[in-house]
Amino acid sequence: MQKSSNYAMYFWLVTIALVIAKVIFTLRPEIDLFTEEAQYWLWSENMAWHYYSKPPLVAALNYLSTGVFGNTELAVRLNAILCGVGISWVAFLFGRHLYSPKVGFSSAMILQAMPMWWLASTFHMTDSALSFFWIAAVYFAFRGIQERRLNFWIVAGLATAFGLMAKMVMILIFPFLLIFLVYSKQWKGQERNLLIYSLISLIGFAPMLIWNWQNDFDTFKHLAALGGGGGRESSVFDAGKAFRQFLEYIAGQLAMVSVFLLPLFIGFLLRSKLSSSPKSIYLLLAPVMSWAGFAFLSFFTAIEVNWPVFAYSTLAIPLAAWVCSQSLAWQKTKNWGIGLSIGLPLLFMLPDLTYIKSIKPIKKAEKSAFRRMAGYDPLAKRLHSLQDSLGLRDAFIFSETYHMASELSFYLSGHPQTYMLNMGARKSQFDLWPGLEQFICQERVGIFVSWNFDSPGEFASFEELIYEEELPVTFRDEPLRTAKIQVWRKLKHFNPYLPDRY
């Protein structure tokens, strides 16, 4: 019992230290919200049953956290930080339940060393809640299968429902559980529990169905387009391109589980008996299914590196169980792998107290890594200054990307609704909201802001250009990029690009 308490204490000491590091990172003045985080925050300012590309949970969590703590970066990222704690805590519980407290602790540490966990637990994306509810549902479903107790199935159903409201890929838990139950011959006697689990889980589909029924099933078209169909022109299959996409997918997935842990994975694959027990199959089946499914899709469409990784969390448990039974050399390999995998993100996240990040290659790498998380706060401050100096009141802000529009809404005082002028992008949530058409022929001033274009071009014409400038922004005193700012009066014609791509 003493060992169990000690391992739990060790877990919380490491986890709290990482939480503090993420808070410090979020409070760094040169670091802004990631552009996707800003978009999901803006959704929370426009609450709905569902959104064009994602379910509502990410917006609902932002609505709750910013409602309590205000519209701050920390209030947004607190959701991800807490999800990260939950993910690693469930891994600890799962490893302890299946093997021992030592394995539970090692499982959590290996998981916290993986870049996939760092992304989900640092930046509040849809993967943050998805990854937490996935491992929670998998854990409680296993307890339900093992102990045949309805209460575990009920909790698993609730976790699945919330996971579906985080991201629809949570649906993969149904074939995963079905395949395992058939393989392990534990189907009989579980019918009632599975039915109740399924009925509770189906609640998670309700927001998506309600919204899509009202919006021409846009989410389904979007998902079909991401899968290589729907809304894209057909073309001859390019074997070379398909193979390159597959290799990029493989490289991305290796990076997501950390190159420093690869020796452990190789040793585990070569030396362990993967089919030796049902619990090992249970822990490995979902990651393999997710990896293989997206690997297949990678031959037909480009796969974002984060898409399959929500299911990888249980990989850490059999890996920990195996390495804990190996020689001291393997233990040292594990410790070095974990140390390097955690230390490298901390190097980039924490302030440069040791001045090691002043080394030119490291400074350049940091600037590249945080390029999409810098420059928006100073840009918003410049817009405020311009509005004051030019005597502008009631001006509307717009850009050609939802990234810029969302960031400016967050950083501008009062958090005004901003607008996106589609100049060739695929469809997004902004295309479903009221746009610039409401300002046609009004004596209103519009401020165009862009990293990429010098003007709105043919897509929006105004009566008069009042002012324009280029604003260079920096990251740690290094040039980052330059924003174009134009102040226009009276929108005369609005002719946005009408996207046919979902």
C-alpha positions in Angstrom: 0.0 0.0 0.0 2.9 2.3 0.7 4.3 1.8 -2.7 1.0 2.7 -4.3 0.8 5.9 -2.3 4.4 6.8 -3.3 3.8 6.2 -7.0 0.6 8.4 -6.9 2.6 11.1 -5.1 5.4 10.9 -7.7 2.8 11.2 -10.5 1.3 14.3 -9.0 4.7 15.9 -8.4 5.7 15.6 -12.0 2.2 16.4 -13.4 1.9 19.6 -11.3 5.3 20.7 -12.3 4.3 20.3 -16.0 1.1 22.2 -15.3 3.1 25.1 -13.8 5.4 25.1 -16.9 2.4 25.3 -19.2 0.9 28.2 -17.2 4.3 30.0 -17.4 4.3 29.4 -21.2 0.8 30.8 -21.6 1.7 33.9 -19.6 4.8 34.7 -21.8 4.0 38.1 -23.4 5.3 37.2 -26.8 3.1 34.1 -27.1 -0.5 34.5 -28.3 -3.3 32.0 -28.8 -2.8 29.5 -31.6 -5.0 30.5 -34.5 -7.2 27.4 -34.1 -7.6 28.2 -30.4 -8.7 31.7 -31.3 -11.2 30.3 -33.8 -12.7 27.9 -31.2 -12.9 30.8 -28.7 -14.8 32.9 -31.2 -17.2 30.0 -31.6 -17.9 30.3 -27.8 -18.9 33.9 -28.4 -21.5 32.6 -30.9 -22.8 29.5 -29.2 -24.6 26.9 -31.3 -25.7 23.3 -31.3 -22.8 22.5 -33.6 -20.4 24.2 -35.9 -19.4 23.8 -39.6 -16.5 21.5 -39.0 -16.6 20.4 -35.4 -19.1 19.5 -32.6 -19.9 22.0 -29.8 -17.8 20.8 -26.8 -14.7 22.9 -27.5 -16.8 26.0 -27.7 -18.8 25.0 -24.6 -15.7 24.5 -22.5 -14.4 27.9 -23.6 -17.7 29.5 -22.8 -17.5 28.0 -19.3 -13.9 28.8 -18.6 -13.9 32.3 -20.0 -17.2 33.0 -18.3 -15.5 32.3 -14.9 -12.0 33.6 -15.6 -12.6 36.2 -18.3 -11.4 36.3 -22.0 -7.8 35.5 -21.3 -5.3 33.2 -22.9 -5.0 31.3 -19.6 -8.8 30.8 -19.3 -8.8 29.3 -22.8 -5.8 27.0 -22.3 -6.9 25.9 -18.8 -9.2 23.5 -20.6 -6.3 21.8 -22.4 -4.2 21.7 -19.3 -6.9 20.0 -17.2 -7.6 17.6 -20.1 -3.9 16.7 -20.1 -4.0 16.0 -16.4 -7.0 13.8 -16.9 -5.5 11.9 -19.8 -2.3 11.0 -17.8 -4.2 10.3 -14.6 -6.5 7.7 -16.4 -3.4 6.2 -17.9 -1.9 5.9 -14.4 -5.2 4.3 -13.1 -5.4 1.9 -16.1 -1.8 0.7 -15.8 -2.1 0.3 -12.0 -5.3 -1.7 -12.4 -3.9 -4.0 -15.0 -0.4 -4.4 -13.7 1.0 -2.5 -10.7 1.4 1.0 -9.3 4.9 1.1 -10.8 3.6 0.3 -14.3 0.8 2.9 -13.8 3.4 5.6 -13.0 5.6 4.6 -15.9 2.6 4.6 -18.2 1.7 8.1 -17.3 5.4 9.3 -17.7 5.7 7.7 -21.1 2.5 9.2 -22.2 3.5 12.7 -20.9 6.7 12.3 -22.9 4.8 11.9 -26.2 4.5 15.1 -28.4 0.8 14.1 -29.0 0.1 14.6 -25.3 1.9 17.9 -25.2 -0.2 19.3 -28.1 -3.5 18.1 -26.6 -2.6 19.3 -23.1 -1.1 22.7 -24.0 -3.3 24.1 -26.8 -7.1 24.0 -26.4 -8.1 22.1 -29.6 -10.8 19.6 -30.2 -8.2 16.9 -29.6 -7.9 17.9 -26.0 -11.3 16.8 -24.8 -11.5 14.0 -27.4 -8.3 12.4 -26.1 -9.4 12.6 -22.5 -12.9 11.2 -23.1 -11.4 8.5 -25.4 -9.1 7.0 -22.8 -11.8 7.4 -20.1 -14.3 5.5 -22.2 -11.8 2.8 -23.0 -10.8 2.4 -19.4 -14.4 2.2 -18.0 -15.5 0.0 -20.9 -12.7 -2.4 -20.0 -13.8 -2.4 -16.3 -17.3 -3.1 -17.5 -16.2 -6.0 -19.7 -13.9 -7.4 -17.0 -16.2 -7.0 -14.0 -19.6 -7.2 -15.9 -20.9 -4.2 -13.8 -23.4 -1.8 -15.3 -22.1 1.2 -13.5 -18.8 1.1 -15.4 -20.7 0.8 -18.7 -22.8 3.9 -17.8 -19.7 6.0 -17.1 -18.1 4.7 -20.4 -21.3 5.7 -22.2 -21.2 9.2 -20.8 -17.5 9.5 -21.7 -18.3 8.3 -25.2 -21.2 10.8 -25.6 -18.9 13.7 -24.5 -16.2 12.4 -26.8 -18.7 12.5 -29.7 -19.5 16.1 -28.8 -15.7 16.8 -29.0 -14.9 15.2 -32.3 -16.9 12.8 -34.5 -13.9 10.4 -34.9 -14.9 9.2 -31.4 -17.3 6.9 -33.3 -14.3 4.5 -33.8 -14.9 3.2 -30.3 -17.9 1.2 -31.4 -16.1 -1.1 -33.9 -13.1 -1.3 -31.5 -15.3 -2.6 -28.7 -17.2 -4.9 -31.0 -14.0 -6.4 -32.5 -12.5 -7.0 -29.1 -15.6 -8.6 -27.6 -15.9 -11.0 -30.6 -12.2 -11.7 -30.4 -12.1 -12.3 -26.7 -15.4 -14.3 -26.7 -16.8 -12.0 -24.0 -19.9 -11.0 -25.9 -22.3 -13.3 -24.2 -23.9 -11.9 -21.0 -22.9 -8.3 -22.0 -25.8 -7.7 -24.3 -27.9 -5.6 -21.8 -24.9 -3.6 -20.6 -23.8 -2.9 -24.2 -27.3 -1.8 -25.2 -27.5 0.7 -22.3 -23.9 1.9 -23.1 -24.9 2.4 -26.8 -28.1 4.3 -25.9 -26.2 6.7 -23.6 -23.5 7.1 -26.1 -26.0 8.1 -28.8 -26.8 11.2 -26.9 -23.5 12.6 -28.3 -24.9 12.6 -31.8 -27.8 14.8 -31.0 -26.1 18.3 -31.4 -24.6 17.2 -34.7 -27.9 15.9 -36.1 -29.9 18.9 -34.9 -27.5 21.4 -36.5 -26.9 19.6 -39.7 -30.6 19.1 -40.3 -30.9 22.9 -40.1 -27.7 23.6 -42.2 -27.9 21.3 -45.3 -25.7 18.6 -43.7 -22.6 20.8 -44.2 -20.5 18.8 -41.7 -21.0 15.6 -43.6 -19.9 17.3 -46.8 -16.9 18.7 -45.0 -15.9 15.3 -43.6 -16.4 13.7 -47.0 -14.0 16.3 -48.5 -11.4 15.7 -45.9 -11.6 12.0 -46.7 -10.8 12.6 -50.3 -14.3 12.9 -51.8 -17.2 15.3 -51.8 -16.6 18.8 -53.2 -13.3 18.0 -54.9 -12.7 17.4 -58.6 -12.1 13.8 -59.5 -8.6 13.1 -61.0 -6.5 10.2 -62.0 -4.9 8.4 -59.1 -1.3 9.6 -58.8 0.7 6.7 -57.3 3.8 8.8 -56.7 1.8 11.5 -54.8 0.0 8.8 -52.8 3.2 7.2 -51.7 4.7 10.5 -50.7 1.6 11.3 -48.6 1.9 7.9 -47.0 5.6 8.4 -46.1 4.8 11.9 -44.7 2.1 10.2 -42.7 4.5 7.6 -41.3 7.1 10.3 -40.4 4.5 12.4 -38.7 3.2 9.6 -36.6 6.7 8.6 -35.5 7.2 12.2 -34.4 3.9 12.2 -32.4 5.1 9.3 -30.2 8.7 10.8 -29.8 11.8 9.7 -31.6 13.5 9.4 -28.2 11.1 6.6 -27.3 11.5 4.7 -30.5 14.1 2.3 -29.0 11.5 1.2 -26.5 8.9 0.7 -29.2 11.3 -1.3 -31.3 12.3 -3.4 -28.3 8.7 -3.9 -27.4 7.7 -5.0 -30.9 10.6 -7.4 -31.3 10.8 -9.0 -27.8 7.3 -8.9 -26.4 4.5 -11.4 -27.1 1.8 -9.1 -28.4 -0.9 -11.8 -28.4 -0.1 -13.2 -25.0 -3.1 -11.8 -23.2 -6.5 -10.2 -23.9 -5.6 -7.1 -22.0 -2.6 -6.5 -24.3 -4.8 -6.9 -27.3 -7.3 -4.5 -25.8 -4.7 -1.8 -25.2 -3.1 -2.2 -28.6 -6.2 -2.7 -30.8 -7.5 0.9 -30.9 -4.1 2.5 -31.7 -3.5 0.0 -34.4 -7.0 0.5 -35.9 -6.6 4.3 -35.8 -3.1 4.2 -37.3 -4.1 1.7 -40.0 -7.3 3.5 -41.0 -5.6 6.9 -41.5 -2.6 5.2 -43.2 -5.1 3.8 -45.8 -6.6 7.3 -46.2 -3.2 8.8 -46.6 -3.0 7.3 -50.1 -6.0 9.4 -51.2 -5.7 12.6 -49.2 -3.2 14.5 -47.0 -3.7 13.5 -43.4 -3.1 16.0 -40.6 -0.5 14.7 -38.2 -2.9 14.9 -35.2 -5.9 13.1 -36.7 -5.1 9.5 -35.5 -3.3 10.2 -32.3 -6.3 10.5 -30.0 -6.3 6.7 -29.7 -2.5 6.3 -29.1 -2.7 7.0 -25.3 -3.2 3.3 -24.4 0.1 2.4 -26.2 2.0 3.7 -23.2 0.5 1.1 -20.9 1.8 -2.2 -22.5 5.0 -0.4 -23.3 5.4 0.5 -19.6 4.5 -3.0 -18.5 7.1 -4.5 -20.8 10.0 -2.1 -20.0 9.3 -2.4 -16.2 10.1 -6.1 -16.5 13.3 -5.7 -18.5 17.0 -5.2 -17.5 18.5 -2.1 -16.0 19.8 -1.0 -19.4 16.2 -0.9 -20.7 15.2 1.1 -17.6 17.9 3.6 -18.3 16.8 3.8 -22.0 13.3 4.6 -20.8 14.4 7.2 -18.4 16.6 9.0 -21.0 13.8 8.8 -23.5 11.3 10.3 -21.1 13.8 12.9 -19.9 14.7 14.1 -23.4 11.1 14.0 -24.7 9.9 16.2 -21.8 13.0 18.4 -21.6 13.0 19.5 -25.2 9.4 20.9 -25.1 10.2 22.6 -21.8 13.3 24.2 -23.5 11.0 25.9 -26.0 8.1 26.7 -23.7 9.8 28.3 -20.7 11.4 31.8 -20.8 15.1 32.0 -21.8 16.4 32.1 -18.2 19.7 30.4 -19.1 20.1 32.2 -22.4 20.5 28.9 -24.2 17.7 29.9 -26.6 19.9 32.9 -27.7 21.9 30.4 -29.7 21.1 31.2 -33.3 19.8 27.8 -34.5 17.7 27.3 -31.3 16.3 30.8 -31.6 15.4 30.3 -35.2 13.7 27.0 -34.4 11.7 28.6 -31.6 10.5 31.4 -33.9 9.5 28.9 -36.5 7.6 26.8 -34.0 5.6 29.7 -32.6 5.1 31.6 -35.8 1.3 31.1 -35.7 1.2 32.1 -32.1 2.8 35.5 -32.3 2.2 39.0 -33.6 -1.6 39.3 -33.0 -1.6 41.2 -29.7 0.7 43.9 -31.0 -1.3 44.0 -34.2 -4.5 44.6 -32.3 -2.8 47.3 -30.2 -1.8 49.1 -33.5 -5.4 48.9 -34.7 -6.6 50.6 -31.5 -4.0 53.3 -32.0 -5.1 53.9 -35.6 -8.7 54.1 -34.7 -7.9 56.7 -32.0 -5.6 58.8 -34.2 -7.9 58.7 -37.3 -11.0 59.3 -35.2 -12.7 56.1 -36.3 -15.8 54.9 -34.6 -17.8 51.8 -35.2 -15.3 50.4 -37.7 -15.6 46.8 -38.7 -12.5 44.6 -38.9 -12.1 42.0 -41.7 -9.4 39.7 -43.2 -9.2 37.1 -45.8 -8.6 34.2 -43.3 -10.5 33.0 -40.3 -7.1 32.8 -38.5 -6.5 36.5 -38.6 -10.2 37.4 -38.0 -10.4 35.1 -35.0 -7.2 36.3 -33.4 -8.1 40.0 -33.8 -11.6 39.4 -32.3 -9.8 37.9 -29.2 -7.1 40.6 -28.8 -9.1 43.7 -29.7 -10.6 45.6 -26.8 -14.2 44.6 -26.3 -13.8 41.5 -28.4 -15.8 42.8 -31.4 -17.2 40.4 -34.0 -14.8 40.3 -36.9 -15.4 39.2 -40.4 -13.8 37.0 -43.1 -13.7 38.1 -46.7 -13.4 34.8 -48.7 -10.8 35.4 -51.4 -10.3 31.8 -52.4 -10.4 29.7 -49.2 -12.5 26.6 -48.6 -15.7 26.9 -46.7 -15.5 27.7 -43.0 -17.8 28.8 -40.1 -17.4 32.4 -41.2 -19.3 31.6 -44.4 -22.3 30.7 -42.3 -22.4 33.8 -40.1 -23.5 37.3 -41.3 -20.8 38.9 -43.3 -19.8 42.1 -45.0 -23.0 42.2 -47.1 -24.7 43.9 -44.1 -22.4 46.9 -44.6 -23.1 47.6 -48.3 -23.7 51.3 -49.0 -23.5 52.2 -45.4 -21.3 55.1 -44.2 -19.1 52.7 -42.2 -15.4 52.3 -42.2 -13.9 48.9 -42.7 -10.3 47.9 -41.7 -8.7 45.2 -43.8 -5.8 43.3 -42.1 -3.8 40.6 -43.8 -0.4 38.8 -43.7 -0.8 37.8 -47.3 -2.6 40.4 -49.5 -2.2 44.1 -50.2 -5.9 44.8 -50.5 -9.3 43.2 -50.7 -9.0 43.3 -54.5 -12.0 42.5 -56.7 -13.8 40.8 -53.8 -14.8 44.0 -52.1 -14.7 47.5 -53.4 -15.1 50.7 -51.4 -15.6 54.3 -52.2 -12.4 55.6 -50.6 -9.1 54.4 -49.2 -8.5 56.5 -46.1 -5.2 55.1 -44.9 -2.8 52.2 -45.3 0.4 51.0 -43.8 2.6 47.9 -43.4 3.3 46.8 -39.8 6.3 44.6 -39.2 6.0 42.4 -36.1 8.8 40.6 -34.2 9.3 37.6 -32.0 11.9 38.1 -29.3 13.3 41.1 -31.2 13.6 39.1 -34.4 11.6 40.0 -37.5 8.6 37.7 -37.9 6.4 38.9 -40.7 4.6 42.0 -41.9 0.9 42.8 -41.8 -0.9 45.0 -44.3 -3.5 47.4 -42.8 -5.9 49.4 -45.0 -8.7 51.6 -43.8 -11.6 51.9 -46.3 -14.8 54.0 -46.3 -18.2 52.9 -47.5 -18.4 49.4 -49.0 -20.0 49.7 -52.5 -19.7 46.2 -53.9 -19.3 42.8 -52.1 -18.3 39.9 -54.4 -16.7 37.2 -52.2 -15.4 33.9 -53.5 -18.1 31.3 -53.2 -16.4 28.2 -52.1 -17.3 24.8 -53.6 -14.8 23.0 -51.5 -15.8 21.7 -48.1 
